[in-house]
Amino acid sequence: MACDDLDAPGEAVGAKISHPLVNDCRTRLGGQGGLSFVTVADLPGPGSEGKFDALFCMEVLERVVDREPIFDLWDRLLPPGGEIVVSVSNETGPALAIKQPARRLAKWCGLSDYPGSAPYTWREYARALFAGRRQHITRPVHRGADGSVSHCHKGFNWRALRDELVQRWDLVRIYRSPVPFLPADFNSQIWFHLRKTGEP
């Protein structure tokens, strides 16, 4: 099916974690018809049950310390048959062997301002290179000035996340990028297409 054959969504809502981020999005993209921005805290308001046909979560879950409240929110926002698309960074195997030297080089050259990044010990690095489906190292928790907590990329295991996701939703397909014909271990991004159980 060509992209021209697809119907544009009647409404799209972007959700950010803070009002400054929402205001920035409104300033830059507010002129787009059918597009609005809210804080995540505003999403579960009155009438939110089953409100959205599809949810997209890009490069977020690898940083979240407690994912259950997010998953509960998704279940509330989606009707039966609703779709979820999640992208996360691949931080294991050969992909990590490429990323870590690139990050160190960027930092050495002054090209990186990545906050809350934690280094690997050699033992942690080896365990990450050969990680299986279980969480392979303890992930550091970073605390922001506002009291928020988050993970950096260190120790994120996309296979462990997959096992969490399929406990709640049907897995339609896994995609890989930027080289989809290679195994997941050789790609920097993993994409999950999920569907909420039940008929739409």
N, CA, C and O of each residue as an XYZ file, in Angstrom:
800
protein
N       0.845     -1.187      0.000
C       0.000      0.000      0.000
C       0.882      1.239      0.000
O       1.796      1.348      0.818
N       0.625      2.154     -0.889
C       1.400      3.391     -0.956
C       0.953      4.351      0.132
O      -0.180      4.298      0.610
N       1.879      5.236      0.514
C       1.552      6.218      1.551
C       0.382      7.089      1.135
O      -0.390      7.543      1.980
N       0.245      7.327     -0.176
C      -0.858      8.170     -0.652
C      -2.213      7.528     -0.398
O      -3.234      8.215     -0.370
N      -2.224      6.189     -0.210
C      -3.482      5.484      0.007
C      -3.953      5.534      1.458
O      -5.084      5.155      1.761
N      -3.082      6.004      2.354
C      -3.412      6.018      3.773
C      -4.128      7.301      4.143
O      -3.800      8.375      3.637
N      -5.089      7.187      5.011
C      -5.792      8.367      5.495
C      -4.969      9.048      6.579
O      -4.395      8.389      7.446
N      -4.920     10.369      6.518
C      -4.250     11.123      7.576
C      -5.089     11.038      8.842
O      -6.316     10.984      8.765
N      -4.445     11.024     10.007
C      -5.237     10.974     11.241
C      -6.083     12.230     11.410
O      -5.674     13.327     11.030
N      -7.266     12.052     11.983
C      -8.131     13.204     12.221
C      -7.536     14.154     13.244
O      -7.742     15.366     13.184
N      -6.800     13.585     14.179
C      -6.187     14.392     15.223
C      -4.930     13.684     15.707
O      -4.913     12.462     15.853
N      -3.879     14.457     15.955
C      -2.645     13.918     16.522
C      -2.283     14.757     17.743
O      -2.326     15.986     17.695
N      -1.929     14.090     18.831
C      -1.592     14.765     20.073
C      -0.185     14.358     20.485
O       0.095     13.172     20.663
N       0.696     15.334     20.637
C       2.040     15.079     21.120
C       2.090     15.312     22.620
O       1.575     16.317     23.109
N       2.704     14.396     23.351
C       2.764     14.501     24.806
C       4.214     14.617     25.254
O       5.061     13.818     24.856
N       4.493     15.611     26.078
C       5.829     15.832     26.635
C       5.736     15.839     28.156
O       4.651     15.977     28.721
N       6.889     15.688     28.817
C       6.864     15.532     30.272
C       6.790     16.848     31.024
O       6.513     16.846     32.224
N       7.030     17.978     30.359
C       7.041     19.254     31.086
C       6.405     20.352     30.253
O       6.346     20.263     29.026
N       5.933     21.382     30.927
C       5.312     22.515     30.228
C       6.288     23.259     29.322
O       5.886     23.658     28.229
N       7.560     23.471     29.714
C       8.490     24.129     28.784
C       8.648     23.362     27.465
O       8.731     23.974     26.400
N       8.689     22.043     27.531
C       8.804     21.246     26.304
C       7.532     21.351     25.464
O       7.595     21.440     24.238
N       6.381     21.341     26.132
C       5.109     21.501     25.411
C       5.062     22.858     24.733
O       4.669     22.954     23.570
N       5.455     23.905     25.438
C       5.437     25.250     24.862
C       6.387     25.371     23.681
O       6.075     26.044     22.698
N       7.548     24.722     23.768
C       8.490     24.737     22.650
C       7.880     24.080     21.417
O       8.001     24.601     20.308
N       7.222     22.935     21.612
C       6.574     22.251     20.487
C       5.445     23.094     19.902
O       5.274     23.150     18.685
N       4.689     23.739     20.758
C       3.601     24.593     20.265
C       4.147     25.761     19.458
O       3.551     26.161     18.458
N       5.277     26.309     19.890
C       5.890     27.426     19.168
C       6.374     26.991     17.792
O       6.165     27.694     16.803
N       7.015     25.843     17.733
C       7.608     25.388     16.476
C       6.605     24.745     15.534
O       6.738     24.869     14.316
N       5.593     24.052     16.080
C       4.713     23.226     15.247
C       3.231     23.548     15.412
O       2.372     22.856     14.865
N       2.942     24.594     16.163
C       1.547     24.900     16.483
C       0.676     25.239     15.297
O      -0.549     25.182     15.407
N       1.269     25.595     14.151
C       0.483     25.962     12.978
C      -0.024     24.776     12.175
O      -0.764     24.952     11.208
N       0.366     23.577     12.564
C      -0.063     22.380     11.825
C      -1.496     22.013     12.209
O      -1.800     21.837     13.388
N      -2.358     21.899     11.228
C      -3.744     21.560     11.487
C      -3.911     20.174     12.086
O      -3.262     19.226     11.643
N      -4.774     20.044     13.090
C      -5.052     18.754     13.701
C      -3.974     18.256     14.642
O      -4.023     17.110     15.089
N      -2.995     19.105     14.951
C      -1.896     18.704     15.827
C      -1.903     19.578     17.078
O      -1.935     20.805     16.990
N      -1.874     18.934     18.239
C      -1.840     19.674     19.500
C      -0.828     19.016     20.433
O      -0.382     17.893     20.196
N      -0.473     19.738     21.503
C       0.525     19.234     22.446
C       0.026     19.424     23.870
O      -0.566     20.448     24.211
N       0.282     18.407     24.697
C      -0.118     18.431     26.102
C       1.013     17.819     26.920
O       1.936     17.223     26.364
N       0.941     17.965     28.232
C       1.872     17.235     29.081
C       1.347     15.813     29.286
O       0.149     15.559     29.161
N       2.245     14.908     29.598
C       1.845     13.523     29.859
C       0.829     13.466     30.992
O      -0.094     12.652     30.974
N       1.010     14.347     31.987
C       0.085     14.361     33.127
C      -1.333     14.727     32.720
O      -2.284     14.383     33.421
N      -1.490     15.426     31.588
C      -2.821     15.820     31.120
C      -3.542     14.700     30.360
O      -4.751     14.787     30.143
N      -2.832     13.672     29.963
C      -3.442     12.638     29.116
C      -4.561     11.850     29.784
O      -5.590     11.620     29.150
N      -4.404     11.421     31.048
C      -5.458     10.570     31.618
C      -6.637     11.335     32.199
O      -7.169     10.953     33.241
N      -7.047     12.405     31.540
C      -8.172     13.189     32.033
C      -9.506     12.562     31.695
O      -9.552     11.464     31.140
N     -10.610     13.251     32.025
C     -11.953     12.740     31.731
C     -12.124     12.450     30.235
O     -11.713     13.240     29.385
N     -12.723     11.332     29.940
C     -12.979     10.961     28.553
C     -11.776     10.406     27.823
O     -11.800     10.282     26.599
N     -10.714     10.068     28.558
C      -9.504      9.587     27.894
C      -9.537      8.093     27.577
O      -8.724      7.616     26.785
N     -10.460      7.352     28.179
C     -10.502      5.912     27.966
C     -10.762      5.580     26.500
O     -11.785      5.971     25.937
N      -9.833      4.860     25.892
C      -9.996      4.446     24.501
C      -9.997      5.578     23.514
O     -10.552      5.433     22.425
N      -9.395      6.708     23.849
C      -9.488      7.910     23.006
C      -8.629      7.819     21.748
O      -8.976      8.403     20.721
N      -7.512      7.094     21.815
C      -6.555      7.105     20.706
C      -6.529      5.755     19.991
O      -6.546      4.702     20.628
N      -6.487      5.803     18.668
C      -6.399      4.579     17.872
C      -4.991      4.000     17.870
O      -4.816      2.789     17.743
N      -3.976      4.869     18.012
C      -2.587      4.419     17.964
C      -1.733      5.310     18.853
O      -1.994      6.503     19.004
N      -0.710      4.703     19.436
C       0.252      5.424     20.265
C       1.651      5.173     19.726
O       1.984      4.055     19.334
N       2.472      6.228     19.707
C       3.855      6.130     19.273
C       4.752      6.600     20.412
O       4.534      7.671     20.979
N       5.747      5.809     20.740
C       6.678      6.139     21.817
C       8.100      5.975     21.277
O       8.579      4.856     21.094
N       8.759      7.091     21.028
C      10.055      7.074     20.374
C      11.187      7.400     21.338
O      11.234      8.495     21.899
N      12.093      6.458     21.531
C      13.329      6.675     22.293
C      13.056      7.157     23.715
O      13.707      8.086     24.192
N      12.114      6.542     24.380
C      11.740      6.933     25.741
C      11.944      5.795     26.737
O      12.544      5.999     27.792
N      11.459      4.613     26.417
C      11.366      3.545     27.408
C      12.719      3.104     27.952
O      12.788      2.609     29.077
N      13.806      3.270     27.183
C      15.109      2.881     27.696
C      15.570      3.770     28.848
O      16.495      3.413     29.577
N      14.928      4.926     29.015
C      15.305      5.862     30.082
C      14.393      5.776     31.306
O      14.724      6.317     32.360
N      13.262      5.111     31.178
C      12.256      5.115     32.239
C      12.613      4.076     33.311
O      12.887      2.917     33.001
N      12.603      4.508     34.561
C      12.948      3.626     35.676
C      11.786      2.691     36.004
O      11.994      1.491     36.188
N      10.574      3.221     36.079
C       9.384      2.408     36.372
C       8.421      2.537     35.197
O       7.751      3.559     35.045
N       8.353      1.497     34.369
C       7.549      1.561     33.150
C       6.093      1.199     33.368
O       5.259      1.510     32.518
N       5.756      0.557     34.469
C       4.384      0.098     34.679
C       3.348      1.216     34.605
O       2.311      1.017     33.972
N       3.576      2.404     35.229
C       2.573      3.469     35.099
C       2.357      3.907     33.652
O       1.239      4.254     33.271
N       3.412      3.896     32.848
C       3.262      4.244     31.428
C       2.420      3.184     30.725
O       1.525      3.513     29.946
N       2.703      1.921     30.996
C       1.927      0.852     30.362
C       0.460      0.899     30.797
O      -0.436      0.644     29.992
N       0.218      1.221     32.059
C      -1.172      1.355     32.528
C      -1.884      2.482     31.778
O      -3.049      2.350     31.402
N      -1.170      3.591     31.565
C      -1.749      4.724     30.834
C      -2.075      4.324     29.405
O      -3.148      4.656     28.901
N      -1.170      3.617     28.746
C      -1.427      3.184     27.380
C      -2.676      2.315     27.309
O      -3.500      2.469     26.408
N      -2.809      1.408     28.261
C      -3.995      0.549     28.267
C      -5.272      1.374     28.417
O      -6.309      1.032     27.849
N      -5.190      2.446     29.175
C      -6.361      3.292     29.360
C      -6.674      4.092     28.090
O      -7.840      4.267     27.736
N      -5.646      4.568     27.420
C      -5.847      5.438     26.260
C      -6.268      4.684     25.001
O      -6.895      5.262     24.113
N      -5.926      3.398     24.916
C      -6.204      2.624     23.706
C      -7.490      1.818     23.817
O      -7.773      1.256     24.874
N      -8.277      1.752     22.740
C      -9.405      0.814     22.711
C      -8.894     -0.578     22.346
O      -7.751     -0.710     21.909
N      -9.705     -1.611     22.514
C      -9.312     -2.930     22.014
C      -8.963     -2.847     20.529
O      -9.675     -2.212     19.750
N      -7.874     -3.486     20.149
C      -7.415     -3.427     18.760
C      -6.524     -2.241     18.467
O      -6.009     -2.123     17.355
N      -6.325     -1.350     19.441
C      -5.468     -0.187     19.235
C      -4.018     -0.582     19.022
O      -3.564     -1.615     19.516
N      -3.299      0.244     18.285
C      -1.932     -0.064     17.897
C      -0.923      0.730     18.731
O      -1.197      1.854     19.151
N       0.245      0.129     18.965
C       1.352      0.781     19.655
C       2.607      0.580     18.826
O       2.887     -0.530     18.373
N       3.362      1.650     18.626
C       4.670      1.562     17.965
C       5.702      2.146     18.924
O       5.582      3.290     19.362
N       6.710      1.349     19.242
C       7.750      1.744     20.194
C       9.103      1.613     19.512
O       9.389      0.590     18.890
N       9.938      2.641     19.623
C      11.324      2.501     19.178
C      12.244      2.695     20.367
O      12.011      3.552     21.219
N      13.299      1.881     20.414
C      14.301      1.970     21.475
C      15.680      1.783     20.871
O      15.832      1.273     19.761
N      16.666      2.204     21.619
C      18.049      2.065     21.206
C      18.541      0.653     21.515
O      18.201      0.083     22.552
N      19.334      0.099     20.618
C      19.959     -1.196     20.876
C      21.278     -0.962     21.593
O      22.197     -0.366     21.033
N      21.371     -1.431     22.831
C      22.564     -1.205     23.652
C      23.228     -2.514     24.049
O      23.806     -2.623     25.130
N      23.143     -3.507     23.173
C      23.776     -4.803     23.422
C      24.438     -5.285     22.141
O      24.154     -4.777     21.056
N      25.317     -6.263     22.272
C      25.915     -6.928     21.124
C      26.783     -6.031     20.264
O      27.302     -5.021     20.739
N      26.945     -6.399     18.979
C      27.796     -5.625     18.079
C      27.394     -4.153     17.960
O      28.252     -3.294     17.757
N      26.105     -3.858     18.084
C      25.681     -2.449     18.011
C      26.353     -1.631     19.104
O      26.804     -0.514     18.851
N      26.425     -2.174     20.316
C      27.082     -1.474     21.412
C      28.575     -1.331     21.150
O      29.171     -0.311     21.494
N      29.183     -2.351     20.540
C      30.614     -2.298     20.239
C      30.941     -1.156     19.283
O      32.069     -0.665     19.270
N      29.966     -0.731     18.485
C      30.153      0.408     17.585
C      29.804      1.716     18.293
O      30.512      2.713     18.148
N      28.728      1.709     19.045
C      28.242      2.945     19.674
C      29.189      3.480     20.744
O      29.474      4.677     20.773
N      29.677      2.607     21.621
C      30.480      3.093     22.738
C      31.757      3.811     22.295
O      32.036      4.898     22.802
N      32.540      3.253     21.373
C      33.705      4.022     20.900
C      33.303      5.335     20.235
O      33.993      6.344     20.383
N      32.183      5.324     19.499
C      31.731      6.562     18.858
C      31.348      7.610     19.899
O      31.638      8.792     19.717
N      30.706      7.195     20.980
C      30.346      8.127     22.049
C      31.580      8.690     22.740
O      31.650      9.883     23.035
N      32.547      7.824     22.992
C      33.778      8.278     23.644
C      34.519      9.264     22.762
O      35.052     10.262     23.249
N      34.555      8.988     21.458
C      35.217      9.898     20.524
C      34.496     11.236     20.483
O      35.137     12.286     20.485
N      33.165     11.208     20.445
C      32.394     12.448     20.425
C      32.650     13.271     21.685
O      32.797     14.491     21.622
N      32.701     12.596     22.817
C      32.977     13.304     24.067
C      34.375     13.885     24.073
O      34.575     15.020     24.507
N      35.352     13.116     23.591
C      36.744     13.567     23.532
C      36.892     14.775     22.611
O      37.698     15.669     22.868
N      36.099     14.791     21.529
C      36.159     15.911     20.570
C      35.287     17.090     20.990
O      35.239     18.106     20.296
N      34.600     16.960     22.118
C      33.731     18.039     22.565
C      32.441     18.142     21.786
O      31.804     19.196     21.783
N      32.039     17.061     21.120
C      30.826     17.074     20.302
C      29.610     16.553     21.034
O      28.499     16.589     20.506
N      29.813     16.067     22.247
C      28.707     15.457     22.979
C      28.399     16.248     24.238
O      29.302     16.581     25.005
N      27.130     16.549     24.451
C      26.686     17.162     25.698
C      25.658     16.248     26.367
O      24.760     16.708     27.073
N      25.810     14.949     26.128
C      24.847     13.958     26.606
C      24.879     13.893     28.125
O      25.897     13.490     28.689
N      23.799     14.277     28.813
C      23.802     14.283     30.284
C      23.536     12.898     30.870
O      22.877     12.062     30.253
N      24.058     12.676     32.064
C      23.734     11.458     32.790
C      24.242     10.197     32.148
O      23.591      9.156     32.244
N      25.387     10.253     31.496
C      25.950      9.078     30.858
C      26.899      8.382     31.816
O      27.751      9.030     32.424
N      26.763      7.072     31.959
C      27.590      6.314     32.888
C      28.531      5.408     32.105
O      28.107      4.766     31.144
N      29.794      5.344     32.496
C      30.745      4.474     31.792
C      30.555      3.009     32.175
O      29.990      2.697     33.223
N      31.028      2.130     31.323
C      31.027      0.698     31.596
C      32.361      0.290     32.209
O      33.406      0.826     31.841
N      32.328     -0.651     33.136
C      33.558     -1.358     33.495
C      33.805     -2.388     32.398
O      32.904     -2.672     31.609
N      34.996     -2.947     32.335
C      35.271     -3.957     31.316
C      34.364     -5.167     31.484
O      33.922     -5.752     30.495
N      34.084     -5.547     32.725
C      33.212     -6.700     32.960
C      31.786     -6.397     32.490
O      31.157     -7.236     31.846
N      31.273     -5.202     32.808
C      29.935     -4.824     32.354
C      29.860     -4.781     30.832
O      28.878     -5.218     30.232
N      30.903     -4.251     30.224
C      30.937     -4.152     28.763
C      30.887     -5.544     28.127
O      30.161     -5.767     27.158
N      31.666     -6.475     28.684
C      31.662     -7.839     28.156
C      30.287     -8.481     28.318
O      29.807     -9.167     27.415
N      29.659     -8.259     29.461
C      28.324     -8.835     29.677
C      27.307     -8.228     28.720
O      26.396     -8.920     28.267
N      27.451     -6.946     28.410
C      26.533     -6.293     27.479
C      26.731     -6.799     26.054
O      25.766     -6.929     25.299
N      27.965     -7.080     25.689
C      28.229     -7.583     24.343
C      27.589     -8.944     24.116
O      27.212     -9.275     22.991
N      27.465     -9.736     25.181
C      26.926    -11.094     25.044
C      25.614    -11.256     25.817
O      25.289    -12.348     26.283
N      24.873    -10.164     25.946
C      23.624    -10.185     26.719
C      22.582    -11.069     26.043
O      22.491    -11.126     24.817
N      21.805    -11.752     26.865
C      20.690    -12.550     26.372
C      19.379    -11.820     26.615
O      19.281    -10.613     26.397
N      18.371    -12.559     27.069
C      17.049    -11.971     27.258
C      16.860    -11.368     28.639
O      15.925    -10.594     28.843
N      17.718    -11.697     29.587
C      17.564    -11.187     30.946
C      18.417     -9.940     31.133
O      19.401     -9.729     30.424
N      18.018     -9.117     32.105
C      18.801     -7.930     32.407
C      20.195     -8.367     32.860
O      20.325     -9.145     33.805
N      21.219     -7.877     32.203
C      22.561     -8.416     32.350
C      23.453     -7.637     33.321
O      24.402     -8.205     33.861
N      23.176     -6.366     33.552
C      23.916     -5.571     34.533
C      22.931     -4.656     35.265
O      21.826     -4.400     34.787
N      23.353     -4.172     36.429
C      22.520     -3.213     37.167
C      22.597     -1.864     36.471
O      23.685     -1.359     36.195
N      21.449     -1.290     36.192
C      21.403     -0.017     35.469
C      21.482      1.156     36.446
O      20.756      1.173     37.441
N      22.349      2.136     36.182
C      22.431      3.301     37.072
C      21.185      4.163     36.974
O      20.573      4.273     35.911
N      20.817      4.770     38.089
C      19.671      5.684     38.141
C      20.215      7.094     38.370
O      20.985      7.327     39.302
N      19.811      8.021     37.522
C      20.261      9.408     37.601
C      19.118     10.266     38.142
O      17.960     10.074     37.770
N      19.444     11.197     39.005
C      18.446     12.077     39.614
C      18.624     13.492     39.098
O      19.717     14.055     39.154
N      17.524     14.066     38.588
C      17.557     15.428     38.095
C      17.384     16.427     39.226
O      17.010     16.072     40.344
N      17.665     17.684     38.909
C      17.533     18.753     39.904
C      16.097     18.890     40.400
O      15.859     19.363     41.511
N      15.142     18.472     39.568
C      13.726     18.561     39.938
C      13.246     17.326     40.707
O      12.060     17.211     41.015
N      14.154     16.414     41.014
C      13.781     15.202     41.734
C      13.401     14.034     40.847
O      13.138     12.941     41.348
N      13.367     14.241     39.551
C      13.019     13.159     38.632
C      14.146     12.134     38.577
O      15.304     12.451     38.851
N      13.795     10.910     38.221
C      14.783      9.849     38.086
C      14.715      9.271     36.678
O      13.647      9.211     36.069
N      15.871      8.845     36.170
C      15.918      8.272     34.831
C      17.157      7.397     34.702
O      18.109      7.515     35.475
N      17.121      6.526     33.716
C      18.293      5.757     33.312
C      18.981      6.483     32.169
O      18.339      7.235     31.435
N      20.279      6.265     32.012
C      20.938      6.578     30.752
C      20.847      5.302     29.897
O      20.143      4.362     30.267
N      21.540      5.263     28.780
C      21.454      4.085     27.914
C      22.158      2.868     28.495
O      21.870      1.740     28.097
N      23.070      3.079     29.424
C      23.893      1.983     29.921
C      23.033      0.817     30.435
O      22.144      0.997     31.267
N      23.323     -0.361     29.921
C      22.670     -1.567     30.402
C      21.294     -1.839     29.851
O      20.671     -2.833     30.224
N      20.794     -0.981     28.967
C      19.447     -1.242     28.433
C      19.473     -2.494     27.568
O      20.367     -2.671     26.741
N      18.481     -3.362     27.767
C      18.384     -4.625     27.046
C      17.020     -4.684     26.354
O      15.992     -4.857     27.008
N      17.022     -4.539     25.042
C      15.761     -4.499     24.306
C      15.009     -5.826     24.374
O      13.782     -5.845     24.277
N      15.730     -6.932     24.540
C      15.055     -8.230     24.625
C      14.263     -8.352     25.930
O      13.165     -8.908     25.949
N      14.829     -7.828     27.013
C      14.102     -7.835     28.287
C      12.850     -6.963     28.179
O      11.796     -7.319     28.707
N      12.965     -5.811     27.491
C      11.793     -4.966     27.276
C      10.754     -5.698     26.442
O       9.564     -5.635     26.749
N      11.176     -6.382     25.406
C      10.230     -7.142     24.573
C       9.418     -8.106     25.427
O       8.206     -8.229     25.246
N      10.083     -8.791     26.358
C       9.367     -9.735     27.205
C       8.359     -9.028     28.114
O       7.311     -9.590     28.431
N       8.670     -7.797     28.534
C       7.694     -7.007     29.303
C       6.492     -6.640     28.442
O       5.346     -6.756     28.876
N       6.761     -6.201     27.231
C       5.689     -5.725     26.354
C       4.717     -6.837     25.981
O       3.505     -6.624     25.955
N       5.246     -8.021     25.693
C       4.361     -9.099     25.230
C       3.542     -9.697     26.365
O       2.630    -10.484     26.113
N       3.847     -9.343     27.604
C       2.979     -9.762     28.705
C       1.671     -8.977     28.707
O       0.685     -9.414     29.300
N       1.659     -7.814     28.043
C       0.470     -6.956     28.024
C      -0.224     -6.923     26.674
O      -1.452     -6.895     26.606
N       0.560     -6.926     25.595
C      -0.014     -6.711     24.263
C       0.486     -7.761     23.286
O       1.505     -8.416     23.507
N      -0.260     -7.903     22.200
C       0.143     -8.818     21.139
C       1.268     -8.183     20.322
O       1.169     -7.026     19.914
N       2.314     -8.928     20.091
C       3.421     -8.454     19.269
C       3.109     -8.752     17.811
O       3.001     -9.913     17.417
N       2.965     -7.707     17.018
C       2.665     -7.866     15.599
C       3.947     -8.134     14.823
O       4.020     -9.047     14.001
N       4.966     -7.302     15.109
C       6.226     -7.449     14.370
C       7.320     -6.637     15.042
O       7.050     -5.649     15.725
N       8.563     -7.071     14.839
C       9.736     -6.307     15.256
C      10.460     -5.831     14.002
O      10.704     -6.611     13.081
N      10.799     -4.553     13.975
C      11.559     -3.969     12.879
C      12.941     -3.566     13.378
O      13.147     -3.367     14.575
N      13.885     -3.447     12.448
C      15.238     -3.061     12.782
C      15.672     -1.935     11.857
O      15.276     -1.889     10.693
N      16.487     -1.031     12.380
C      17.052      0.021     11.531
C      18.441      0.372     12.051
O      18.695      0.221     13.246
N      19.339      0.832     11.203
C      19.095      1.301      9.833
C      19.267      0.246      8.747
O      19.068      0.554      7.571
N      19.632     -0.992      9.099
C      19.887     -2.017      8.078
C      18.963     -3.205      8.356
O      19.395     -4.191      8.953
N      17.709     -3.127      7.937
C      16.698     -4.109      8.348
C      16.968     -5.537      7.892
O      16.417     -6.471      8.475
N      17.804     -5.740      6.860
C      18.053     -7.106      6.410
C      19.133     -7.797      7.245
O      19.385     -8.987      7.060
N      19.770     -7.065      8.159
C      20.735     -7.676      9.069
C      20.050     -8.046     10.383
O      19.012     -7.472     10.713
N      20.608     -8.994     11.138
C      20.026     -9.344     12.442
C      19.965     -8.140     13.372
O      20.687     -7.160     13.190
N      19.095     -8.230     14.365
C      18.885     -7.113     15.293
C      20.173     -6.668     15.964
O      20.368     -5.473     16.186
N      21.061     -7.608     16.295
C      22.291     -7.252     17.000
C      23.163     -6.284     16.228
O      24.012     -5.616     16.818
N      22.972     -6.194     14.928
C      23.797     -5.325     14.095
C      23.099     -4.010     13.750
O      23.601     -3.238     12.933
N      21.960     -3.757     14.359
C      21.218     -2.520     14.106
C      21.180     -1.659     15.359
O      21.198     -2.175     16.477
N      21.128     -0.351     15.167
C      21.178      0.560     16.313
C      19.811      0.829     16.922
O      19.730      1.265     18.071
N      18.735      0.579     16.182
C      17.382      0.835     16.673
C      16.508     -0.406     16.505
O      16.596     -1.125     15.510
N      15.661     -0.631     17.514
C      14.679     -1.707     17.468
C      13.295     -1.091     17.576
O      13.063     -0.210     18.403
N      12.379     -1.557     16.740
C      11.012     -1.035     16.717
C      10.042     -2.187     17.002
O      10.137     -3.257     16.400
N       9.122     -1.954     17.917
C       8.081     -2.933     18.232
C       6.731     -2.409     17.735
O       6.350     -1.272     18.014
N       6.022     -3.256     17.000
C       4.637     -2.961     16.619
C       3.759     -3.888     17.456
O       3.851     -5.110     17.337
N       2.914     -3.311     18.294
C       2.088     -4.072     19.219
C       0.619     -3.755     18.986
O       0.279     -2.738     18.381
N      -0.237     -4.626     19.466
C      -1.683     -4.392     19.344
C      -2.367     -4.810     20.652
O      -2.073     -5.862     21.219
N      -3.277     -3.962     21.106
C      -4.045     -4.294     22.294
C      -5.033     -5.407     21.971
O      -5.708     -5.369     20.943
N      -5.111     -6.377     22.838
C      -5.976     -7.537     22.621
C      -7.437     -7.130     22.505
O      -7.905     -6.244     23.220
N      -8.136     -7.773     21.618
C      -9.573     -7.512     21.460
C      -9.874     -6.938     20.090
O      -8.977     -6.468     19.390
N     -11.131     -6.980     19.717
C     -11.567     -6.445     18.420
C     -11.794     -4.953     18.521
O     -12.310     -4.473     19.530
N     -11.407     -4.192     17.464
C     -11.646     -2.754     17.468
C     -13.130     -2.418     17.420
O     -13.497     -1.244     17.417
